[in-house]
Amino acid sequence: ALRLRAELAALDARSAGNRMALADGLWQVERLAEALAEAEAAAAAAPFEVGLRRRRAELLAAAGKPDEAVAAFEGALRVTPEDPGLVQALAR
């Protein structure tokens, strides 16, 4: 599955969705540094896509970077302040 996700990302490196799919696959096999790099690329490619911002924040938290995770959740909340999922995630 990870290889397929990597191939998708390679086919269209500008696709934020493909980059985040690869990040998720890397996260699943505990390659957090690589997952974070892909999540950063995905968030940069689609800065107003809240789902990507939230996933990036979750990856930061999983990687043991709580301050960066909080900042990422807060950034996502600035885009969609009414999102209850983001509020709950930030509260954790």
Secondary structure, 3 states (H helix, E strand, C coil): CHHHHHHHHHHCCCCHHHHHHHHHHHHHCCCHHHHHHHHHHHHHHCCCCHHHHHHHHHHHHHCCCHHHHHHHHHHHHHHCCCCHHHHHHHHC
